[in-house]
Amino acid sequence: MSEDGAVGIRCSGVSRQYNDGNRIITVLHDFTERFRPGETVAVTGPSGSGKSTLLGLLAALDYADHGTIHVGATELGSLSSVEQTELRAGRISYLGPDHNLLPILSVYENISLALSLKRLSEPEIDRRIQESLRSLELSELAHRRPTELSSGQRARAALARALASDNPVLIADEPTAHLDARDATRVAGLCATFASDGRHLVILATHDPAVASRADRVIRLRPQAPGAGPDDP
């Protein structure tokens, strides 16, 4: 981590396999890349190419079978599950396709719960929540529960929570999948703006060419050949 709190990610020879009955399926093979603070990176590719798998590894939600991933100076393969959780709380905001909003809490309360882990003052928590809700035009929905929102509104609420947390890394899996064109453009723009201050890194998986076009660069994954493995050419 740099002096201003910025964090980069380095991947070296990362592979991930799954056991499917009598065969091993390689989803990622020998992935090597560097993600730098201040950039928005779009990860694209057809279904089955490993986008969600890669983002889960980068967000410390899973372990690689081969290779290493460093978030700042921290090597993810060396972390326990508790340490992974602590890393996500302090450095990585992960926005998954299911949004992970607690249905019994309002939008405001969902965001407040995430911020409570940071030991912030109540005025600072409220300021961050109000600012993130305004940026996504959700202020009028602050006290509604996720079950009272449309899928697009839930997606924006989850992004508001991630922006309010202000972690140096934002990883988002298809953040615009449930949004109309107008909202998708707004969300893509907010993600790019979040990274433009030089302190934040945004990595998002997307099928939307319009969203990918807002990124600083695009990484395109391809499905692995059947039977491919870490030792294959």
C-alpha positions as a Python dict, from the first residue, in 0.01 Angstrom:
ca = {
    (1, 'M'): (0, 0, 0),
    (2, 'S'): (134, 343, -93),
    (3, 'E'): (146, 641, 140),
    (4, 'D'): (-187, 772, 7),
    (5, 'G'): (-356, 435, 65),
    (6, 'A'): (-359, 327, -300),
    (7, 'V'): (-329, -47, -364),
    (8, 'G'): (-230, -234, -679),
    (9, 'I'): (-282, -600, -764),
    (10, 'R'): (-26, -835, -922),
    (11, 'C'): (-112, -1177, -1065),
    (12, 'S'): (159, -1422, -1168),
    (13, 'G'): (83, -1755, -1334),
    (14, 'V'): (-261, -1784, -1177),
    (15, 'S'): (-465, -2094, -1258),
    (16, 'R'): (-793, -2222, -1118),
    (17, 'Q'): (-943, -2565, -1173),
    (18, 'Y'): (-1263, -2737, -1071),
    (19, 'N'): (-1342, -3105, -1032),
    (20, 'D'): (-1643, -3200, -1243),
    (21, 'G'): (-1703, -3566, -1165),
    (22, 'N'): (-1439, -3764, -1349),
    (23, 'R'): (-1260, -3471, -1509),
    (24, 'I'): (-1075, -3158, -1412),
    (25, 'I'): (-1191, -2835, -1575),
    (26, 'T'): (-942, -2550, -1600),
    (27, 'V'): (-1119, -2213, -1595),
    (28, 'L'): (-811, -1991, -1571),
    (29, 'H'): (-467, -2092, -1695),
    (30, 'D'): (-139, -1909, -1627),
    (31, 'F'): (-301, -1566, -1592),
    (32, 'T'): (-41, -1294, -1540),
    (33, 'E'): (-135, -927, -1513),
    (34, 'R'): (-75, -609, -1315),
    (35, 'F'): (-359, -378, -1209),
    (36, 'R'): (-251, -30, -1104),
    (37, 'P'): (-415, 233, -882),
    (38, 'G'): (-586, 505, -1082),
    (39, 'E'): (-715, 283, -1361),
    (40, 'T'): (-1043, 121, -1454),
    (41, 'V'): (-996, -222, -1612),
    (42, 'A'): (-1277, -406, -1791),
    (43, 'V'): (-1258, -785, -1806),
    (44, 'T'): (-1454, -921, -2100),
    (45, 'G'): (-1501, -1253, -2275),
    (46, 'P'): (-1774, -1505, -2352),
    (47, 'S'): (-1960, -1699, -2085),
    (48, 'G'): (-1734, -1965, -1940),
    (49, 'S'): (-1414, -1773, -2003),
    (50, 'G'): (-1343, -1726, -1632),
    (51, 'K'): (-1443, -1364, -1567),
    (52, 'S'): (-1631, -1433, -1243),
    (53, 'T'): (-1366, -1683, -1132),
    (54, 'L'): (-1092, -1425, -1183),
    (55, 'L'): (-1280, -1155, -995),
    (56, 'G'): (-1349, -1393, -707),
    (57, 'L'): (-978, -1468, -680),
    (58, 'L'): (-883, -1100, -692),
    (59, 'A'): (-1140, -1023, -423),
    (60, 'A'): (-1000, -1291, -189),
    (61, 'L'): (-1320, -1496, -211),
    (62, 'D'): (-1137, -1804, -340),
    (63, 'Y'): (-786, -1948, -363),
    (64, 'A'): (-584, -2006, -680),
    (65, 'D'): (-459, -2360, -749),
    (66, 'H'): (-136, -2230, -898),
    (67, 'G'): (41, -1896, -908),
    (68, 'T'): (27, -1595, -679),
    (69, 'I'): (-192, -1288, -632),
    (70, 'H'): (-62, -990, -436),
    (71, 'V'): (-291, -711, -317),
    (72, 'G'): (-34, -450, -229),
    (73, 'A'): (231, -647, -39),
    (74, 'T'): (-15, -914, 78),
    (75, 'E'): (-5, -1254, -94),
    (76, 'L'): (-361, -1386, -93),
    (77, 'G'): (-269, -1754, -88),
    (78, 'S'): (-116, -1715, 256),
    (79, 'L'): (-433, -1577, 418),
    (80, 'S'): (-678, -1764, 637),
    (81, 'S'): (-1050, -1718, 573),
    (82, 'V'): (-1065, -1472, 864),
    (83, 'E'): (-774, -1274, 717),
    (84, 'Q'): (-947, -1273, 379),
    (85, 'T'): (-1254, -1117, 541),
    (86, 'E'): (-1040, -854, 711),
    (87, 'L'): (-869, -773, 381),
    (88, 'R'): (-1202, -720, 209),
    (89, 'A'): (-1328, -501, 492),
    (90, 'G'): (-1028, -269, 472),
    (91, 'R'): (-908, -279, 113),
    (92, 'I'): (-1151, -440, -130),
    (93, 'S'): (-1515, -366, -207),
    (94, 'Y'): (-1667, -658, -397),
    (95, 'L'): (-1989, -609, -590),
    (96, 'G'): (-2129, -946, -693),
    (97, 'P'): (-2415, -1022, -933),
    (98, 'D'): (-2649, -1109, -643),
    (99, 'H'): (-2580, -775, -466),
    (100, 'N'): (-2568, -929, -115),
    (101, 'L'): (-2803, -676, 42),
    (102, 'L'): (-2963, -791, 367),
    (103, 'P'): (-3340, -805, 304),
    (104, 'I'): (-3436, -714, 662),
    (105, 'L'): (-3243, -385, 650),
    (106, 'S'): (-3316, -68, 456),
    (107, 'V'): (-3077, 58, 190),
    (108, 'Y'): (-2942, 313, 439),
    (109, 'E'): (-2894, 44, 704),
    (110, 'N'): (-2719, -189, 460),
    (111, 'I'): (-2464, 78, 381),
    (112, 'S'): (-2431, 181, 745),
    (113, 'L'): (-2360, -179, 846),
    (114, 'A'): (-2073, -201, 598),
    (115, 'L'): (-1927, 128, 724),
    (116, 'S'): (-1958, 29, 1090),
    (117, 'L'): (-1661, -205, 1042),
    (118, 'K'): (-1441, 97, 974),
    (119, 'R'): (-1490, 258, 1314),
    (120, 'L'): (-1602, 588, 1165),
    (121, 'S'): (-1794, 854, 1354),
    (122, 'E'): (-2171, 863, 1306),
    (123, 'P'): (-2158, 1201, 1124),
    (124, 'E'): (-1896, 1063, 883),
    (125, 'I'): (-2099, 749, 821),
    (126, 'D'): (-2408, 958, 748),
    (127, 'R'): (-2212, 1192, 518),
    (128, 'R'): (-2075, 902, 315),
    (129, 'I'): (-2414, 735, 288),
    (130, 'Q'): (-2593, 1052, 178),
    (131, 'E'): (-2323, 1132, -77),
    (132, 'S'): (-2323, 785, -232),
    (133, 'L'): (-2704, 773, -248),
    (134, 'R'): (-2717, 1114, -418),
    (135, 'S'): (-2458, 1010, -675),
    (136, 'L'): (-2681, 718, -779),
    (137, 'E'): (-3013, 903, -745),
    (138, 'L'): (-3127, 679, -459),
    (139, 'S'): (-3186, 934, -183),
    (140, 'E'): (-3564, 888, -194),
    (141, 'L'): (-3523, 511, -156),
    (142, 'A'): (-3286, 523, 142),
    (143, 'H'): (-3537, 377, 387),
    (144, 'R'): (-3681, 109, 163),
    (145, 'R'): (-3580, -254, 196),
    (146, 'P'): (-3417, -436, -97),
    (147, 'T'): (-3734, -641, -152),
    (148, 'E'): (-3917, -318, -230),
    (149, 'L'): (-3672, -222, -504),
    (150, 'S'): (-3640, -320, -867),
    (151, 'S'): (-3339, -526, -972),
    (152, 'G'): (-3181, -215, -1120),
    (153, 'Q'): (-3234, -19, -799),
    (154, 'R'): (-3081, -301, -596),
    (155, 'A'): (-2777, -299, -823),
    (156, 'R'): (-2735, 74, -771),
    (157, 'A'): (-2781, 36, -394),
    (158, 'A'): (-2504, -224, -384),
    (159, 'L'): (-2276, 9, -579),
    (160, 'A'): (-2363, 295, -340),
    (161, 'R'): (-2249, 75, -52),
    (162, 'A'): (-1922, 1, -230),
    (163, 'L'): (-1856, 369, -309),
    (164, 'A'): (-1936, 474, 49),
    (165, 'S'): (-1685, 224, 185),
    (166, 'D'): (-1413, 406, -13),
    (167, 'N'): (-1184, 102, -16),
    (168, 'P'): (-886, 142, -249),
    (169, 'V'): (-1001, -147, -471),
    (170, 'L'): (-1348, -190, -622),
    (171, 'I'): (-1418, -521, -794),
    (172, 'A'): (-1754, -549, -968),
    (173, 'D'): (-1899, -851, -1148),
    (174, 'E'): (-2139, -735, -1420),
    (175, 'P'): (-2244, -420, -1230),
    (176, 'T'): (-2474, -304, -1512),
    (177, 'A'): (-2637, -639, -1596),
    (178, 'H'): (-2980, -537, -1461),
    (179, 'L'): (-2973, -172, -1564),
    (180, 'D'): (-3125, 9, -1858),
    (181, 'A'): (-2895, 195, -2096),
    (182, 'R'): (-2919, 525, -1907),
    (183, 'D'): (-2837, 374, -1569),
    (184, 'A'): (-2564, 154, -1716),
    (185, 'T'): (-2394, 462, -1861),
    (186, 'R'): (-2421, 641, -1525),
    (187, 'V'): (-2276, 347, -1331),
    (188, 'A'): (-1989, 301, -1577),
    (189, 'G'): (-1911, 671, -1550),
    (190, 'L'): (-1916, 661, -1169),
    (191, 'C'): (-1676, 366, -1166),
    (192, 'A'): (-1438, 548, -1398),
    (193, 'T'): (-1460, 865, -1188),
    (194, 'F'): (-1393, 664, -872),
    (195, 'A'): (-1059, 550, -1014),
    (196, 'S'): (-963, 879, -1177),
    (197, 'D'): (-834, 1032, -853),
    (198, 'G'): (-533, 802, -870),
    (199, 'R'): (-607, 642, -531),
    (200, 'H'): (-857, 382, -641),
    (201, 'L'): (-844, 78, -868),
    (202, 'V'): (-1160, -47, -1039),
    (203, 'I'): (-1182, -391, -1200),
    (204, 'L'): (-1513, -491, -1353),
    (205, 'A'): (-1638, -781, -1559),
    (206, 'T'): (-1884, -691, -1831),
    (207, 'H'): (-2052, -814, -2148),
    (208, 'D'): (-2152, -459, -2239),
    (209, 'P'): (-1925, -298, -2502),
    (210, 'A'): (-2047, 48, -2395),
    (211, 'V'): (-1932, -16, -2038),
    (212, 'A'): (-1600, -161, -2153),
    (213, 'S'): (-1542, 148, -2367),
    (214, 'R'): (-1537, 364, -2052),
    (215, 'A'): (-1245, 165, -1907),
    (216, 'D'): (-882, 266, -1941),
    (217, 'R'): (-803, -76, -2082),
    (218, 'V'): (-973, -406, -2157),
    (219, 'I'): (-859, -759, -2078),
    (220, 'R'): (-1035, -1022, -2289),
    (221, 'L'): (-1046, -1377, -2154),
    (222, 'R'): (-1111, -1682, -2367),
    (223, 'P'): (-1248, -2022, -2265),
    (224, 'Q'): (-983, -2282, -2193),
    (225, 'A'): (-952, -2578, -2428),
    (226, 'P'): (-1102, -2901, -2287),
    (227, 'G'): (-844, -3082, -2080),
    (228, 'A'): (-606, -2785, -2059),
    (229, 'G'): (-410, -2768, -1739),
    (230, 'P'): (-130, -2575, -1574),
    (231, 'D'): (137, -2802, -1728),
    (232, 'D'): (-7, -2802, -2080),
    (233, 'P'): (160, -2596, -2355),
}
